[in-house]
Structures are given as structure tokens and as C-alpha cells.
Amino acid sequence: MHSPVTPETAAQRTRLLDLLQGYRATCIVVTAIELGVLEPLRAGPASASELGDKLGAHLPSLQRFLRALEVVGLVEQLANGVALTSMGRLLIDPDAGLRDRAVLTEAEYLPAWLDLRHSVMTGEPAFPAVFGMSVWEHRKANPELGARFDRAMADLHARARRSVLGAYDFSGSRLVVDVGGGRGALMAEILKQYPHARGVVFDQPHVVEGARPLLADAGVLDRCRIEGGSFLDSVPAEGDVYILQYILHDWDQASCETILRNCRAAMRASSVLLVVENILPEGARPADFVTMLDLHMMVMLGGRERTRSEYRSLLNSAGLELERCVSGQTNVEVIVATPQ
């Protein structure tokens, strides 16, 4: 006999169906970006036939797709045609990074996540199993994806930068080293705020070269060295402050220990290390965002989010002491560590 359908079970069934069919909304958003459906609406409403002519699309199918875009909230039907909603405008805003995230979702995230079971069963990232290379190698081979990733992460990294600048006073720092510093946005902010300081942006050679124009635009290139290399081998020496912003969560335990040991080897006794990460709570359920990010690290990179005590243990293994944690914006914490 079937169990009686109650309002509660009916709601649960609806919720489960929404979860199972979530791929539909994802694919609708990604396709809208891929086809360029939304950009012609930036200037104002257009009819389906006008859009079809611009896109070279099959008109009856485009009309059905536009109805789906209305369902997910990206467009609305007005008397004079189809118009962007505020959410639709946000999706095509180049500064929001959401268009780039949509492309990354189609090109990298969805294929890797579809093999989530590989990560669950083996403890290894799914991405290399699907693509035959690491995500870093994939983006090196596809530099447009690497650039899109940087733009997609811009808002997240901007919040982290504000957290770093709010958590630590660099006024006594002569040389700041951003390890895995990407294209130099954090360093640019530090050097602008502290005109006496000098900096080093250190990352893979094909990545860190992108820092030059950004640092030049910020007017701080003359006070900053750009160095290419791997933090799994070594990092630049003699810095007063070393920064690892959203680096350690990308890596497994052994790699994190290697990175931290290399930082410790480069540090003086008076140097400070700043670790910027989302921190899992001890013995409590994490925020939903952090839980999903933790799984994303597992699938894509084999990394993970960690608790304070786990970071303390990692730091200790490299001869470093967790001195204090400073809470920043939206789950970000800045860990201040010093040599033991």
C-alpha cells in the first residue's frame, strides 16, 4: 500500500523534483550566454522575430526558449517586446563576473560535477579523471578560460582584499609577498594604501605576467616585483609579510604542508604569514555556501575547506604558530601566523 499523501510529503516531493530538475535552469542560463540572447536587449525591448534575425535562430524554438528565460527571471514580456529584468542585466554586466561563471560552468564545472561519484568513492578530484589534466593545466592550455576564472572570482577576491586590509596593519612592512598572487589586485590595493611598502607578486609565469598592466594602472608597478615560479618548489625570500589568499583550500594535506614549509623557509624570524580562507565551524553545520564550496574544491582540485584547528595543525607542521584569527566579510577569516 502507498503511504497517504500529506501536505508535508507533497511539499517534499516538489522540493525533490526542483532539485532533480535544477539542471534545466542551469542549462537555460548557460545557453542564454552562449547564444548571446540577452545582449541585444541591453538597449531596450525587442520582438522575438527581431531577436531571431539578429541571432539567426529558428524562430519557433527561440520563442519557446524566451518563455523559459521568463520562467527563470531573466526576461519579461512587455507590450512592445521582450525586455531584460534587473537580474538579466546583472547576468550580462561585465563587472559582475556572472557571465564568465556561466561559461566556466559549461566548460569545466558541469563535466567535472557529473562525475562527483568519482571523488566520493576515491577521495580524488573528478576534474583530472574527466579532462585528463588538472584544472590549472586546462586553464593554461585554454587561457581564455583562465581569464574568465579571474573575472568570475573578482567579487569574491574583492571582499577578501577588504578583509585583509581591515585585519592587518601593513604600516611596519617594508616588503609584502603575495604567494599565488595571480594578477596582482590585492598587492595593488596594499601598495596604494601603504606608499612606503614594496611588494612581490608571485605565481605561475603565465599567470603572473597579467599583473603587470594592473599594477601599472594602479601606479604601483615601480614598487613591485613580478616573479614567476611554483610555490610547491619555493617562494621569494626576505619578506616581512607573506600572504596566501584562497590558496590552501585548493590543495590536499601534503601539498598544503609543502606550501607552508616553503613559506616558512623564506620567512625571517620576525616575518608574518596571513592565510585568507573560509573557515568551517568546529562541531557545527557550516553555512550552505561553505558546504557547497567545500564539495566544489573536492571535485575540481582535491582541496577542501578547513576548521581553525585544522589550519592550526597545518601551520604547526611547517614550524608556524597560529597567533590569531580575524573575521572578515561573508565567511572570510584572516589567520595571522608567525614562526615558532
Phi, psi and omega in degrees: 000142177280144175293146179296143179276117178255165176305325181292313181291327177296319178294321179294321178297317179298317179298317179296319178296320177300318179294314182294328184260012179299334179301332182296312180296318178302313182292328177295313181295314181298317181294323178301320178288315182301318184276345183071033183291326189275329185301319179297342181272358182301322183278345180152178183298153176215153177281163178299322181292323176296317177297318180299319179296318181292323185269343187069032186267159174288112192302311180300322179289322177298320179298320177295321179293322178296325175297320179293322176297328176290322179299318182276356171094016182268333177226166173221150181268117177250173181297328182260015175132192180273134182232153174289142167274173177298326178290322177297320177296322179297323182295327182258007175290117184297336181278345183279337179077002185283328176297318178294323178294325178296318179295317178298323179300315181289319188278328188232310192292309183299312179301321180289316182294332177295344175250033177307324182301329178300316180293317181297320185278331186249341187078008180252153178296144180282332186305308180297328178294328181276317189259348181076014179198165178287165179296326179293318178295321180297318180285331175293320178286339180232076188301334177297322177293322177299317178294321178296320178299315179301317180291322180296327182271001187302317182293317178300315182289330176296318177296321178295320178299317179297325179293318180297312182292333176278339186266337187223137179265112183269011186296335178263011186259122177274322182226121180249130181244117177264106184273121189072039189281003174059234184260018164086014184296318179295315181298321179301318180294318181296312184291329175293321183281333182236086188293346178277341189278158172239161185221164171228124172258120187238125179196182177302142186307318183287342178271311191289340176299334178291350180284335187301307180295325180294316179293324178294316179299327179280352179077023184236007184299328181290347179249016185221131172268145175247118184234134178260144179168188179241127178290353173281349177256307180191170175226159181301143187266166169072022175282152173277323179227133174247141182234132171239096182260115181051048177251307189295329181291348177282346196237157176284176186302310184297318180293320177300317179298320178296313180300314182291322177296322178293323175296314181299321180295330181275341186279151168272172180298333182266359183287161179233143175246130175251122177250121184248116184207166164277135186250130174286139177289151178281120173065024180218161179290129178290165170301148183305319180302315183290323177300314181290324177296320178301317179292324178298318177299321180296315184288315189276322193230344187080013177266192181193158168277154186223161175276169176301317182295326177292322175292323177301316180296317177300314181297316180298324180296340180255010180080028180238153182241129175287114184272315179195162175239134180242120180288135179247217185268138171045070174075357181279137172232145176251115177267126178257120183234150180227159177299143178288000000 
